[in-house]
Amino acid sequence: MDRIDAPSVRPRWALLLLPVGIFWLFWWGLGRDPSVLPSVLIGHAVPTFTLPPVQGRPLGLSSTDLKGEVSLVNVFASWCVACRQEHPVFMGLRQINTVPIHGINYKDRPQDAEKWLNTMGDPYTRTGADLDGRVSIDWGVYRFRRHS
């Protein structure tokens, strides 16, 4: 007579723990603020970089330009949806002249960056062209949304 082994108890426990694990993940996720993005750059020095000026602009941007001043550095692109939405804020800040605003143009064609600033307005004191995106990555930029 053949011996039939009893089914293993281990898979049953795993099936019982699975809903508990899923519930814990949902509970943990609900307690997090989705608008808060952690940055590994907080408390660190500005990355060392040198960028040429955006086409049609006289001043590029480098890390040495930022020493000794409090300033705002914005990474933007002509094809970026969020950049188009936030641009009026930077224009308003430029009008009240609270702090110098510098721009890093991310992976744009030179003529598109120039057209963007000529059309939308140029709030930047200095604007560097980050053609390959390497400097922006060093600044912690990791996602841009393109418009259609």
Salt bridges, closest charged atoms under 4 A:
ASP65 OD2 - ARG126 NH1 3.40
GLU69 OE2 - HIS102 NE2 2.74
ASP112 OD2 - ARG109 NE 2.85
ASP122 OD2 - ARG57 NE 2.59
ASP138 OD1 - ARG134 NH2 2.90
